[in-house]
Amino acid sequence: MSAVSDSLVIAQRNLIRMGRIPEMIIFGLIQPIMFVVLFTYVFGGSIQVGSSSSTQAYREFLMAGIFAQTVTFATAGAGAGIADDMHKGLIDRFRSLPMARGAVLTGRTMADLVQTTLTLVVLAVVALIVGWRTHENFAKVLAGFGVLLLLGYAFSWIGALIGLSVRTPEAATSGGLIWLFPLTFISNAFVDANKMPAFLRHIAEWNPFSATVQACRELFGNLPPGFKAPDAWPMQHPVWASLIWSVLIIAVFRTLAVRKYRSAAA
């Protein structure tokens, strides 16, 4: 219970800091909103998904990918924040306090989860404005956002490990983004993975990012007419695959991040 209390205190500290620097939230919203507008109106009528090439079908197909990309790109911010705390010596101050060692990282990832939730809410409103609609009941739609937030929380632990492994916040930002671009684009986020070359298609089918995107499309009711999911297990059971991937990432990278924190702050 003391570890939980310590984590909540650190989370509160980070949320207060975010509130005092509103540009952190504003700039975090600009990029996903730009992606929604650009992909919807530039590529909307030229990309065929399933048996439909209509703008509305692609818009609904696209939004799950944009949502998932948004929660994973928050990884860079998580890494940069922790690297900044390390660079300024704040972590050393925390070490001098009688608190749980893992609380610093847990509190940071919890605060990032709150920020990601706010970002998703705003992004969902923008998506509704440009014409995105869901076709399932409220419980399933809520579950779709739940798997998105779980993936975002899992990836924030990857960001924490990166932030502890570099010397400057700038390096953490670069290191947090460079691997996310191939992860998100070699996936089913923006195009039908069935149309990729075979070697890329297999990567996309077993990509944890793709599993979450496919899970959201099913839970939102956004699968386009005539769309056939690939035969790979993650694509046939995307909700379970997304949950398994997210829990596995949390288990592995939380362990590595806490271990790195203890050695980096020693």
Secondary structure, DSSP 8 states (H G I E B T S, - for coil): -HHHHHHHHHHHHHHHHHHH-THHHHHHHHHHHHHHHHHHHHSTTT--BTTB--HHHHHHHHHHHHHHHHHHHHHHHHHHHHHHHHHHTHHHHHHTSSS-TTHHHHHHHHHHHHHHHHHHHHHHHHHHHTT----S-HHHHHHHHHHHHHHHHHHHHHHHHHHHHSSSHHHHHHHHHHTHHHHHHSSSSSS-GGGS-HHHHHHHHT-HHHHHHHHHHHHHT---TT----SSHHHHSHHHHHHHHHHHHHHHHHHHHHHHHHHH--
